[in-house]
């Protein structure tokens, strides 16, 4: 069975930082692209960041570019999202996602709350 479990969320003041972690098991982690999504109340789900299976390519939503950094540690089967200079608009439930390199299989975590106070 496949599991992805997010951790590291919580409440932070605007301008502060948080690091989200997503520990996974049950699949060949190193062959999967990894992504972070978020969804705020009343808003559409947004893809925040994406890292390739090799780790050599990353992408970010315009709303977080320059502030967030995605990274992966294949030895720990974990993907991270370093969030700096947080804004109230970053408040959302954040989900990690694993996507097979062939684009067929996909797995989701349960989500974790990030709240940024103004």
C-alpha angles and dihedrals in degrees: 000000000000124000133181115180123186123208140167101064127130143110122322136168120252110275093029132112140241133180119214121202129196116195115195140188141171100057141061097277098188093060095055132088111229128216141179121216131180137197127195124194111282093007135102120258109268129204106231103181144349133201124191124239090256093047089233098112130049134178133192137193113252089243092064103027111131093017105060129055127194122205138166135211110199092187089063098034086233136133122200136202114201109200119194133175090019120202131202087249088066090068107120146107108280122212130191120217134191119206124189114242088241089055098237109099120055133178132192137203123224095251135245131229122247117185123184116195122211 
